[in-house]
Amino acid sequence: MEHIEEVGIHSSDYACSIATKIIPSTCLETIRLCTVHLAKQLYVDELMNCQYAITPSMDVFLLEANPRASCTVPVPFVSKVINHPLAKYVSLMMFGKTFYDLQFTKKVIPKYV
């Protein structure tokens, strides 16, 4: 999810886009690798919300990581974009199901919204 306007003081006060339009693929890959590594290190096996900042020189900084869904994780919207019921998956995972049990093991990168 990418900010498409530079306004707002709270993470829910802005407009975003899925898929990203401006972020270079090298930064996206860095973000993906860092997020997966962080989730593994924190033993997160459900939703995790990470917020990153990218400088004009394309340095990537982690601002925040929450091993839970928060108001900045638009689960219903993302579910529609990637065609997977994420809220259902997470609720099943709370009772012991895994990504493998749910057959949700492939990376999904949306091409458009």
Backbone as XML, in Angstrom:
<?xml version="1.0"?>
<chain id="A" units="angstrom">
  <residue number="1" name="MET">
    <atom name="N" x="0.854" y="-1.156" z="0.000"/>
    <atom name="CA" x="0.000" y="0.000" z="0.000"/>
    <atom name="C" x="0.904" y="1.223" z="0.000"/>
  </residue>
  <residue number="2" name="GLU">
    <atom name="N" x="0.632" y="2.170" z="-0.876"/>
    <atom name="CA" x="1.478" y="3.349" z="-1.030"/>
    <atom name="C" x="0.658" y="4.612" z="-0.800"/>
  </residue>
  <residue number="3" name="HIS">
    <atom name="N" x="1.215" y="5.555" z="-0.031"/>
    <atom name="CA" x="0.567" y="6.859" z="0.123"/>
    <atom name="C" x="0.523" y="7.518" z="-1.249"/>
  </residue>
  <residue number="4" name="ILE">
    <atom name="N" x="-0.587" y="8.129" z="-1.599"/>
    <atom name="CA" x="-0.641" y="8.860" z="-2.865"/>
    <atom name="C" x="-0.860" y="10.349" z="-2.639"/>
  </residue>
  <residue number="5" name="GLU">
    <atom name="N" x="-0.874" y="10.766" z="-1.392"/>
    <atom name="CA" x="-0.943" y="12.184" z="-1.062"/>
    <atom name="C" x="-0.161" y="12.408" z="0.225"/>
  </residue>
  <residue number="6" name="GLU">
    <atom name="N" x="0.431" y="13.576" z="0.340"/>
    <atom name="CA" x="1.251" y="13.879" z="1.512"/>
    <atom name="C" x="0.480" y="14.775" z="2.476"/>
  </residue>
  <residue number="7" name="VAL">
    <atom name="N" x="-0.616" y="14.280" z="2.996"/>
    <atom name="CA" x="-1.411" y="15.036" z="3.958"/>
    <atom name="C" x="-1.808" y="14.122" z="5.095"/>
  </residue>
  <residue number="8" name="GLY">
    <atom name="N" x="-2.356" y="14.719" z="6.129"/>
    <atom name="CA" x="-2.828" y="13.922" z="7.258"/>
    <atom name="C" x="-1.770" y="13.815" z="8.330"/>
  </residue>
  <residue number="9" name="ILE">
    <atom name="N" x="-2.230" y="13.716" z="9.556"/>
    <atom name="CA" x="-1.293" y="13.587" z="10.668"/>
    <atom name="C" x="-1.396" y="12.219" z="11.317"/>
  </residue>
  <residue number="10" name="HIS">
    <atom name="N" x="-2.391" y="11.463" z="10.948"/>
    <atom name="CA" x="-2.576" y="10.122" z="11.484"/>
    <atom name="C" x="-2.581" y="9.152" z="10.319"/>
  </residue>
  <residue number="11" name="SER">
    <atom name="N" x="-2.157" y="7.938" z="10.578"/>
    <atom name="CA" x="-2.018" y="6.964" z="9.496"/>
    <atom name="C" x="-3.334" y="6.612" z="8.818"/>
  </residue>
  <residue number="12" name="SER">
    <atom name="N" x="-4.461" y="7.003" z="9.392"/>
    <atom name="CA" x="-5.730" y="6.733" z="8.715"/>
    <atom name="C" x="-6.274" y="7.972" z="8.014"/>
  </residue>
  <residue number="13" name="ASP">
    <atom name="N" x="-5.488" y="9.053" z="7.965"/>
    <atom name="CA" x="-5.934" y="10.316" z="7.367"/>
    <atom name="C" x="-5.424" y="10.528" z="5.944"/>
  </residue>
  <residue number="14" name="TYR">
    <atom name="N" x="-5.054" y="9.502" z="5.249"/>
    <atom name="CA" x="-4.472" y="9.693" z="3.928"/>
    <atom name="C" x="-5.098" y="8.735" z="2.925"/>
  </residue>
  <residue number="15" name="ALA">
    <atom name="N" x="-4.853" y="9.029" z="1.668"/>
    <atom name="CA" x="-5.303" y="8.132" z="0.603"/>
    <atom name="C" x="-4.132" y="7.249" z="0.194"/>
  </residue>
  <residue number="16" name="CYS">
    <atom name="N" x="-4.432" y="6.003" z="-0.112"/>
    <atom name="CA" x="-3.398" y="5.038" z="-0.486"/>
    <atom name="C" x="-3.783" y="4.319" z="-1.767"/>
  </residue>
  <residue number="17" name="SER">
    <atom name="N" x="-2.812" y="3.635" z="-2.313"/>
    <atom name="CA" x="-3.013" y="2.883" z="-3.545"/>
    <atom name="C" x="-2.425" y="1.487" z="-3.400"/>
  </residue>
  <residue number="18" name="ILE">
    <atom name="N" x="-3.141" y="0.503" z="-3.913"/>
    <atom name="CA" x="-2.638" y="-0.859" z="-4.074"/>
    <atom name="C" x="-2.926" y="-1.221" z="-5.520"/>
  </residue>
  <residue number="19" name="ALA">
    <atom name="N" x="-2.043" y="-1.558" z="-6.330"/>
    <atom name="CA" x="-0.616" y="-1.739" z="-6.158"/>
    <atom name="C" x="0.097" y="-0.387" z="-6.174"/>
  </residue>
  <residue number="20" name="THR">
    <atom name="N" x="1.370" y="-0.407" z="-5.818"/>
    <atom name="CA" x="2.136" y="0.826" z="-5.763"/>
    <atom name="C" x="2.366" y="1.358" z="-7.172"/>
  </residue>
  <residue number="21" name="LYS">
    <atom name="N" x="2.520" y="2.668" z="-7.263"/>
    <atom name="CA" x="2.716" y="3.311" z="-8.564"/>
    <atom name="C" x="4.083" y="3.966" z="-8.693"/>
  </residue>
  <residue number="22" name="ILE">
    <atom name="N" x="4.639" y="4.433" z="-7.583"/>
    <atom name="CA" x="5.864" y="5.228" z="-7.633"/>
    <atom name="C" x="7.059" y="4.506" z="-7.024"/>
  </residue>
  <residue number="23" name="ILE">
    <atom name="N" x="6.840" y="3.671" z="-6.045"/>
    <atom name="CA" x="7.946" y="3.025" z="-5.334"/>
    <atom name="C" x="8.706" y="2.102" z="-6.286"/>
  </residue>
  <residue number="24" name="PRO">
    <atom name="N" x="10.027" y="2.284" z="-6.398"/>
    <atom name="CA" x="10.825" y="1.430" z="-7.284"/>
    <atom name="C" x="10.807" y="-0.034" z="-6.839"/>
  </residue>
  <residue number="25" name="SER">
    <atom name="N" x="10.946" y="-0.922" z="-7.787"/>
    <atom name="CA" x="10.894" y="-2.357" z="-7.491"/>
    <atom name="C" x="12.000" y="-2.779" z="-6.526"/>
  </residue>
  <residue number="26" name="THR">
    <atom name="N" x="13.149" y="-2.123" z="-6.574"/>
    <atom name="CA" x="14.226" y="-2.474" z="-5.639"/>
    <atom name="C" x="13.814" y="-2.170" z="-4.199"/>
  </residue>
  <residue number="27" name="CYS">
    <atom name="N" x="13.137" y="-1.048" z="-3.986"/>
    <atom name="CA" x="12.652" y="-0.712" z="-2.636"/>
    <atom name="C" x="11.556" y="-1.676" z="-2.206"/>
  </residue>
  <residue number="28" name="LEU">
    <atom name="N" x="10.667" y="-2.036" z="-3.126"/>
    <atom name="CA" x="9.602" y="-2.983" z="-2.789"/>
    <atom name="C" x="10.176" y="-4.330" z="-2.375"/>
  </residue>
  <residue number="29" name="GLU">
    <atom name="N" x="11.204" y="-4.776" z="-3.074"/>
    <atom name="CA" x="11.817" y="-6.058" z="-2.722"/>
    <atom name="C" x="12.499" y="-5.969" z="-1.355"/>
  </residue>
  <residue number="30" name="THR">
    <atom name="N" x="13.164" y="-4.854" z="-1.071"/>
    <atom name="CA" x="13.762" y="-4.646" z="0.251"/>
    <atom name="C" x="12.694" y="-4.692" z="1.333"/>
  </residue>
  <residue number="31" name="ILE">
    <atom name="N" x="11.566" y="-4.038" z="1.090"/>
    <atom name="CA" x="10.463" y="-4.024" z="2.051"/>
    <atom name="C" x="9.920" y="-5.431" z="2.258"/>
  </residue>
  <residue number="32" name="ARG">
    <atom name="N" x="9.730" y="-6.171" z="1.180"/>
    <atom name="CA" x="9.221" y="-7.547" z="1.299"/>
    <atom name="C" x="10.177" y="-8.420" z="2.114"/>
  </residue>
  <residue number="33" name="LEU">
    <atom name="N" x="11.460" y="-8.362" z="1.779"/>
    <atom name="CA" x="12.446" y="-9.186" z="2.486"/>
    <atom name="C" x="12.527" y="-8.809" z="3.966"/>
  </residue>
  <residue number="34" name="CYS">
    <atom name="N" x="12.550" y="-7.514" z="4.258"/>
    <atom name="CA" x="12.623" y="-7.067" z="5.655"/>
    <atom name="C" x="11.381" y="-7.480" z="6.432"/>
  </residue>
  <residue number="35" name="THR">
    <atom name="N" x="10.215" y="-7.375" z="5.806"/>
    <atom name="CA" x="8.969" y="-7.725" z="6.487"/>
    <atom name="C" x="8.919" y="-9.211" z="6.806"/>
  </residue>
  <residue number="36" name="VAL">
    <atom name="N" x="9.296" y="-10.043" z="5.849"/>
    <atom name="CA" x="9.308" y="-11.492" z="6.084"/>
    <atom name="C" x="10.312" y="-11.835" z="7.180"/>
  </residue>
  <residue number="37" name="HIS">
    <atom name="N" x="11.499" y="-11.253" z="7.114"/>
    <atom name="CA" x="12.527" y="-11.515" z="8.127"/>
    <atom name="C" x="12.041" y="-11.083" z="9.515"/>
  </residue>
  <residue number="38" name="LEU">
    <atom name="N" x="11.447" y="-9.901" z="9.593"/>
    <atom name="CA" x="10.943" y="-9.401" z="10.869"/>
    <atom name="C" x="9.844" y="-10.302" z="11.425"/>
  </residue>
  <residue number="39" name="ALA">
    <atom name="N" x="8.919" y="-10.721" z="10.575"/>
    <atom name="CA" x="7.831" y="-11.606" z="11.023"/>
    <atom name="C" x="8.388" y="-12.920" z="11.562"/>
  </residue>
  <residue number="40" name="LYS">
    <atom name="N" x="9.394" y="-13.458" z="10.895"/>
    <atom name="CA" x="10.000" y="-14.710" z="11.369"/>
    <atom name="C" x="10.705" y="-14.503" z="12.704"/>
  </residue>
  <residue number="41" name="GLN">
    <atom name="N" x="11.419" y="-13.395" z="12.844"/>
    <atom name="CA" x="12.140" y="-13.124" z="14.087"/>
    <atom name="C" x="11.186" y="-12.891" z="15.258"/>
  </residue>
  <residue number="42" name="LEU">
    <atom name="N" x="10.016" y="-12.332" z="14.973"/>
    <atom name="CA" x="9.024" y="-12.063" z="16.025"/>
    <atom name="C" x="8.030" y="-13.210" z="16.206"/>
  </residue>
  <residue number="43" name="TYR">
    <atom name="N" x="8.195" y="-14.265" z="15.422"/>
    <atom name="CA" x="7.286" y="-15.422" z="15.453"/>
    <atom name="C" x="5.834" y="-15.017" z="15.170"/>
  </residue>
  <residue number="44" name="VAL">
    <atom name="N" x="5.663" y="-14.107" z="14.231"/>
    <atom name="CA" x="4.322" y="-13.675" z="13.827"/>
    <atom name="C" x="3.833" y="-14.631" z="12.752"/>
  </residue>
  <residue number="45" name="ASP">
    <atom name="N" x="2.675" y="-15.241" z="12.982"/>
    <atom name="CA" x="2.146" y="-16.158" z="11.973"/>
    <atom name="C" x="0.741" y="-15.766" z="11.534"/>
  </residue>
  <residue number="46" name="GLU">
    <atom name="N" x="0.356" y="-14.533" z="11.819"/>
    <atom name="CA" x="-0.931" y="-14.014" z="11.372"/>
    <atom name="C" x="-0.663" y="-12.694" z="10.661"/>
  </residue>
  <residue number="47" name="LEU">
    <atom name="N" x="-1.564" y="-11.732" z="10.764"/>
    <atom name="CA" x="-1.336" y="-10.435" z="10.133"/>
    <atom name="C" x="-0.307" y="-9.626" z="10.902"/>
  </residue>
  <residue number="48" name="MET">
    <atom name="N" x="0.489" y="-8.865" z="10.166"/>
    <atom name="CA" x="1.426" y="-7.933" z="10.774"/>
    <atom name="C" x="1.388" y="-6.652" z="9.960"/>
  </residue>
  <residue number="49" name="ASN">
    <atom name="N" x="1.304" y="-5.535" z="10.638"/>
    <atom name="CA" x="1.253" y="-4.234" z="10.001"/>
    <atom name="C" x="2.621" y="-3.579" z="10.132"/>
  </residue>
  <residue number="50" name="CYS">
    <atom name="N" x="3.267" y="-3.297" z="9.008"/>
    <atom name="CA" x="4.549" y="-2.591" z="9.010"/>
    <atom name="C" x="4.396" y="-1.299" z="8.223"/>
  </residue>
  <residue number="51" name="GLN">
    <atom name="N" x="5.006" y="-0.247" z="8.741"/>
    <atom name="CA" x="5.018" y="1.022" z="8.028"/>
    <atom name="C" x="6.464" y="1.399" z="7.766"/>
  </residue>
  <residue number="52" name="TYR">
    <atom name="N" x="6.748" y="1.711" z="6.517"/>
    <atom name="CA" x="8.096" y="2.059" z="6.093"/>
    <atom name="C" x="8.118" y="3.473" z="5.537"/>
  </residue>
  <residue number="53" name="ALA">
    <atom name="N" x="9.288" y="4.090" z="5.590"/>
    <atom name="CA" x="9.523" y="5.376" z="4.934"/>
    <atom name="C" x="10.650" y="5.170" z="3.935"/>
  </residue>
  <residue number="54" name="ILE">
    <atom name="N" x="10.527" y="5.822" z="2.794"/>
    <atom name="CA" x="11.557" y="5.755" z="1.762"/>
    <atom name="C" x="12.047" y="7.175" z="1.518"/>
  </residue>
  <residue number="55" name="THR">
    <atom name="N" x="13.349" y="7.369" z="1.637"/>
    <atom name="CA" x="13.930" y="8.693" z="1.443"/>
    <atom name="C" x="14.062" y="8.986" z="-0.051"/>
  </residue>
  <residue number="56" name="PRO">
    <atom name="N" x="14.298" y="10.255" z="-0.401"/>
    <atom name="CA" x="14.523" y="10.577" z="-1.819"/>
    <atom name="C" x="15.704" y="9.815" z="-2.423"/>
  </residue>
  <residue number="57" name="SER">
    <atom name="N" x="16.672" y="9.417" z="-1.581"/>
    <atom name="CA" x="17.812" y="8.643" z="-2.091"/>
    <atom name="C" x="17.534" y="7.141" z="-2.080"/>
  </residue>
  <residue number="58" name="MET">
    <atom name="N" x="16.266" y="6.753" z="-1.831"/>
    <atom name="CA" x="15.781" y="5.372" z="-1.890"/>
    <atom name="C" x="16.262" y="4.500" z="-0.730"/>
  </residue>
  <residue number="59" name="ASP">
    <atom name="N" x="16.615" y="5.118" z="0.404"/>
    <atom name="CA" x="16.881" y="4.346" z="1.612"/>
    <atom name="C" x="15.538" y="3.978" z="2.232"/>
  </residue>
  <residue number="60" name="VAL">
    <atom name="N" x="15.428" y="2.752" z="2.742"/>
    <atom name="CA" x="14.182" y="2.257" z="3.326"/>
    <atom name="C" x="14.352" y="2.163" z="4.838"/>
  </residue>
  <residue number="61" name="PHE">
    <atom name="N" x="13.409" y="2.765" z="5.574"/>
    <atom name="CA" x="13.432" y="2.738" z="7.032"/>
    <atom name="C" x="12.126" y="2.166" z="7.555"/>
  </residue>
  <residue number="62" name="LEU">
    <atom name="N" x="12.233" y="1.271" z="8.523"/>
    <atom name="CA" x="11.052" y="0.753" z="9.202"/>
    <atom name="C" x="10.626" y="1.767" z="10.255"/>
  </residue>
  <residue number="63" name="LEU">
    <atom name="N" x="9.388" y="2.244" z="10.164"/>
    <atom name="CA" x="8.864" y="3.195" z="11.142"/>
    <atom name="C" x="8.161" y="2.500" z="12.287"/>
  </residue>
  <residue number="64" name="GLU">
    <atom name="N" x="7.426" y="1.435" z="11.948"/>
    <atom name="CA" x="6.585" y="0.799" z="12.948"/>
    <atom name="C" x="6.256" y="-0.614" z="12.488"/>
  </residue>
  <residue number="65" name="ALA">
    <atom name="N" x="6.186" y="-1.518" z="13.434"/>
    <atom name="CA" x="5.747" y="-2.885" z="13.141"/>
    <atom name="C" x="4.811" y="-3.327" z="14.254"/>
  </residue>
  <residue number="66" name="ASN">
    <atom name="N" x="3.621" y="-3.733" z="13.882"/>
    <atom name="CA" x="2.627" y="-4.214" z="14.839"/>
    <atom name="C" x="2.253" y="-5.641" z="14.477"/>
  </residue>
  <residue number="67" name="PRO">
    <atom name="N" x="2.532" y="-6.604" z="15.358"/>
    <atom name="CA" x="2.157" y="-7.995" z="15.061"/>
    <atom name="C" x="0.663" y="-8.221" z="15.303"/>
  </residue>
  <residue number="68" name="ARG">
    <atom name="N" x="-0.123" y="-7.409" z="14.633"/>
    <atom name="CA" x="-1.585" y="-7.472" z="14.722"/>
    <atom name="C" x="-2.128" y="-6.594" z="13.604"/>
  </residue>
  <residue number="69" name="ALA">
    <atom name="N" x="-3.381" y="-6.719" z="13.327"/>
    <atom name="CA" x="-4.028" y="-5.807" z="12.393"/>
    <atom name="C" x="-4.407" y="-4.550" z="13.162"/>
  </residue>
  <residue number="70" name="SER">
    <atom name="N" x="-4.263" y="-3.402" z="12.534"/>
    <atom name="CA" x="-4.656" y="-2.147" z="13.165"/>
    <atom name="C" x="-5.493" y="-1.355" z="12.173"/>
  </residue>
  <residue number="71" name="CYS">
    <atom name="N" x="-5.817" y="-0.120" z="12.532"/>
    <atom name="CA" x="-6.664" y="0.685" z="11.651"/>
    <atom name="C" x="-5.988" y="0.978" z="10.321"/>
  </residue>
  <residue number="72" name="THR">
    <atom name="N" x="-4.678" y="0.803" z="10.230"/>
    <atom name="CA" x="-3.984" y="1.051" z="8.968"/>
    <atom name="C" x="-3.902" y="-0.190" z="8.095"/>
  </residue>
  <residue number="73" name="VAL">
    <atom name="N" x="-4.511" y="-1.274" z="8.509"/>
    <atom name="CA" x="-4.551" y="-2.487" z="7.691"/>
    <atom name="C" x="-5.977" y="-2.640" z="7.169"/>
  </residue>
  <residue number="74" name="PRO">
    <atom name="N" x="-6.213" y="-2.205" z="5.938"/>
    <atom name="CA" x="-7.571" y="-2.290" z="5.383"/>
    <atom name="C" x="-7.877" y="-3.705" z="4.899"/>
  </residue>
  <residue number="75" name="VAL">
    <atom name="N" x="-8.094" y="-4.610" z="5.845"/>
    <atom name="CA" x="-8.257" y="-6.032" z="5.526"/>
    <atom name="C" x="-9.337" y="-6.286" z="4.475"/>
  </residue>
  <residue number="76" name="PRO">
    <atom name="N" x="-10.531" y="-5.706" z="4.592"/>
    <atom name="CA" x="-11.544" y="-5.997" z="3.563"/>
    <atom name="C" x="-11.119" y="-5.548" z="2.165"/>
  </residue>
  <residue number="77" name="PHE">
    <atom name="N" x="-10.491" y="-4.374" z="2.080"/>
    <atom name="CA" x="-10.048" y="-3.863" z="0.786"/>
    <atom name="C" x="-8.943" y="-4.735" z="0.199"/>
  </residue>
  <residue number="78" name="VAL">
    <atom name="N" x="-7.945" y="-5.047" z="1.008"/>
    <atom name="CA" x="-6.845" y="-5.893" z="0.534"/>
    <atom name="C" x="-7.369" y="-7.273" z="0.157"/>
  </residue>
  <residue number="79" name="SER">
    <atom name="N" x="-8.307" y="-7.803" z="0.919"/>
    <atom name="CA" x="-8.899" y="-9.110" z="0.598"/>
    <atom name="C" x="-9.513" y="-9.108" z="-0.793"/>
  </residue>
  <residue number="80" name="LYS">
    <atom name="N" x="-10.210" y="-8.030" z="-1.129"/>
    <atom name="CA" x="-10.814" y="-7.939" z="-2.460"/>
    <atom name="C" x="-9.754" y="-7.829" z="-3.545"/>
  </residue>
  <residue number="81" name="VAL">
    <atom name="N" x="-8.710" y="-7.052" z="-3.276"/>
    <atom name="CA" x="-7.658" y="-6.854" z="-4.273"/>
    <atom name="C" x="-6.924" y="-8.154" z="-4.576"/>
  </residue>
  <residue number="82" name="ILE">
    <atom name="N" x="-6.629" y="-8.951" z="-3.551"/>
    <atom name="CA" x="-5.865" y="-10.186" z="-3.778"/>
    <atom name="C" x="-6.748" y="-11.424" z="-3.879"/>
  </residue>
  <residue number="83" name="ASN">
    <atom name="N" x="-8.067" y="-11.233" z="-3.733"/>
    <atom name="CA" x="-9.041" y="-12.318" z="-3.882"/>
    <atom name="C" x="-8.839" y="-13.447" z="-2.862"/>
  </residue>
  <residue number="84" name="HIS">
    <atom name="N" x="-8.576" y="-13.055" z="-1.620"/>
    <atom name="CA" x="-8.443" y="-14.004" z="-0.510"/>
    <atom name="C" x="-9.122" y="-13.407" z="0.722"/>
  </residue>
  <residue number="85" name="PRO">
    <atom name="N" x="-9.929" y="-14.173" z="1.456"/>
    <atom name="CA" x="-10.632" y="-13.664" z="2.639"/>
    <atom name="C" x="-9.714" y="-13.607" z="3.865"/>
  </residue>
  <residue number="86" name="LEU">
    <atom name="N" x="-8.927" y="-12.551" z="3.970"/>
    <atom name="CA" x="-7.914" y="-12.471" z="5.022"/>
    <atom name="C" x="-8.498" y="-12.522" z="6.427"/>
  </residue>
  <residue number="87" name="ALA">
    <atom name="N" x="-9.605" y="-11.851" z="6.673"/>
    <atom name="CA" x="-10.203" y="-11.880" z="8.016"/>
    <atom name="C" x="-10.581" y="-13.308" z="8.396"/>
  </residue>
  <residue number="88" name="LYS">
    <atom name="N" x="-11.105" y="-14.051" z="7.450"/>
    <atom name="CA" x="-11.454" y="-15.453" z="7.710"/>
    <atom name="C" x="-10.195" y="-16.266" z="8.003"/>
  </residue>
  <residue number="89" name="TYR">
    <atom name="N" x="-9.161" y="-16.055" z="7.194"/>
    <atom name="CA" x="-7.912" y="-16.785" z="7.402"/>
    <atom name="C" x="-7.356" y="-16.518" z="8.799"/>
  </residue>
  <residue number="90" name="VAL">
    <atom name="N" x="-7.310" y="-15.248" z="9.187"/>
    <atom name="CA" x="-6.737" y="-14.895" z="10.488"/>
    <atom name="C" x="-7.555" y="-15.499" z="11.622"/>
  </residue>
  <residue number="91" name="SER">
    <atom name="N" x="-8.874" y="-15.466" z="11.493"/>
    <atom name="CA" x="-9.691" y="-16.055" z="12.559"/>
    <atom name="C" x="-9.464" y="-17.560" z="12.656"/>
  </residue>
  <residue number="92" name="LEU">
    <atom name="N" x="-9.270" y="-18.230" z="11.526"/>
    <atom name="CA" x="-8.971" y="-19.668" z="11.558"/>
    <atom name="C" x="-7.579" y="-19.932" z="12.134"/>
  </residue>
  <residue number="93" name="MET">
    <atom name="N" x="-6.638" y="-19.036" z="11.841"/>
    <atom name="CA" x="-5.281" y="-19.199" z="12.359"/>
    <atom name="C" x="-5.238" y="-19.015" z="13.875"/>
  </residue>
  <residue number="94" name="MET">
    <atom name="N" x="-6.144" y="-18.213" z="14.405"/>
    <atom name="CA" x="-6.211" y="-18.040" z="15.859"/>
    <atom name="C" x="-6.576" y="-19.348" z="16.554"/>
  </residue>
  <residue number="95" name="PHE">
    <atom name="N" x="-7.177" y="-20.267" z="15.803"/>
    <atom name="CA" x="-7.549" y="-21.572" z="16.354"/>
    <atom name="C" x="-6.624" y="-22.684" z="15.873"/>
  </residue>
  <residue number="96" name="GLY">
    <atom name="N" x="-5.441" y="-22.307" z="15.361"/>
    <atom name="CA" x="-4.431" y="-23.298" z="15.069"/>
    <atom name="C" x="-4.180" y="-23.631" z="13.615"/>
  </residue>
  <residue number="97" name="LYS">
    <atom name="N" x="-4.980" y="-23.118" z="12.695"/>
    <atom name="CA" x="-4.727" y="-23.388" z="11.280"/>
    <atom name="C" x="-3.463" y="-22.656" z="10.851"/>
  </residue>
  <residue number="98" name="THR">
    <atom name="N" x="-2.837" y="-23.144" z="9.791"/>
    <atom name="CA" x="-1.640" y="-22.513" z="9.254"/>
    <atom name="C" x="-1.919" y="-22.032" z="7.834"/>
  </residue>
  <residue number="99" name="PHE">
    <atom name="N" x="-0.982" y="-21.251" z="7.297"/>
    <atom name="CA" x="-1.106" y="-20.837" z="5.899"/>
    <atom name="C" x="-1.197" y="-22.054" z="4.989"/>
  </residue>
  <residue number="100" name="TYR">
    <atom name="N" x="-0.460" y="-23.095" z="5.321"/>
    <atom name="CA" x="-0.492" y="-24.325" z="4.515"/>
    <atom name="C" x="-1.859" y="-24.995" z="4.593"/>
  </residue>
  <residue number="101" name="ASP">
    <atom name="N" x="-2.448" y="-25.034" z="5.785"/>
    <atom name="CA" x="-3.792" y="-25.602" z="5.931"/>
    <atom name="C" x="-4.798" y="-24.858" z="5.063"/>
  </residue>
  <residue number="102" name="LEU">
    <atom name="N" x="-4.612" y="-23.545" z="4.950"/>
    <atom name="CA" x="-5.542" y="-22.701" z="4.202"/>
    <atom name="C" x="-5.176" y="-22.593" z="2.725"/>
  </residue>
  <residue number="103" name="GLN">
    <atom name="N" x="-4.105" y="-23.265" z="2.325"/>
    <atom name="CA" x="-3.608" y="-23.238" z="0.946"/>
    <atom name="C" x="-3.350" y="-21.801" z="0.476"/>
  </residue>
  <residue number="104" name="PHE">
    <atom name="N" x="-2.754" y="-21.020" z="1.357"/>
    <atom name="CA" x="-2.420" y="-19.627" z="1.066"/>
    <atom name="C" x="-0.924" y="-19.458" z="1.298"/>
  </residue>
  <residue number="105" name="THR">
    <atom name="N" x="-0.143" y="-19.978" z="0.356"/>
    <atom name="CA" x="1.307" y="-20.006" z="0.534"/>
    <atom name="C" x="2.063" y="-19.273" z="-0.565"/>
  </residue>
  <residue number="106" name="LYS">
    <atom name="N" x="1.374" y="-18.788" z="-1.575"/>
    <atom name="CA" x="2.059" y="-18.092" z="-2.667"/>
    <atom name="C" x="1.953" y="-16.585" z="-2.479"/>
  </residue>
  <residue number="107" name="LYS">
    <atom name="N" x="3.031" y="-15.907" z="-2.854"/>
    <atom name="CA" x="3.055" y="-14.452" z="-2.775"/>
    <atom name="C" x="2.053" y="-13.892" z="-3.780"/>
  </residue>
  <residue number="108" name="VAL">
    <atom name="N" x="1.208" y="-12.979" z="-3.333"/>
    <atom name="CA" x="0.211" y="-12.354" z="-4.200"/>
    <atom name="C" x="0.590" y="-10.890" z="-4.365"/>
  </residue>
  <residue number="109" name="ILE">
    <atom name="N" x="0.918" y="-10.498" z="-5.582"/>
    <atom name="CA" x="1.252" y="-9.108" z="-5.869"/>
    <atom name="C" x="0.223" y="-8.583" z="-6.859"/>
  </residue>
  <residue number="110" name="PRO">
    <atom name="N" x="-0.653" y="-7.691" z="-6.408"/>
    <atom name="CA" x="-1.694" y="-7.181" z="-7.306"/>
    <atom name="C" x="-1.096" y="-6.313" z="-8.405"/>
  </residue>
  <residue number="111" name="LYS">
    <atom name="N" x="-1.670" y="-6.405" z="-9.575"/>
    <atom name="CA" x="-1.204" y="-5.618" z="-10.716"/>
    <atom name="C" x="-1.941" y="-4.290" z="-10.820"/>
  </residue>
  <residue number="112" name="TYR">
    <atom name="N" x="-3.139" y="-4.234" z="-10.277"/>
    <atom name="CA" x="-3.959" y="-3.032" z="-10.368"/>
    <atom name="C" x="-5.001" y="-3.054" z="-9.269"/>
  </residue>
  <residue number="113" name="VAL">
    <atom name="N" x="-5.662" y="-1.922" z="-9.127"/>
    <atom name="CA" x="-6.769" y="-1.824" z="-8.174"/>
    <atom name="C" x="-8.000" y="-1.411" z="-8.941"/>
  </residue>
</chain>
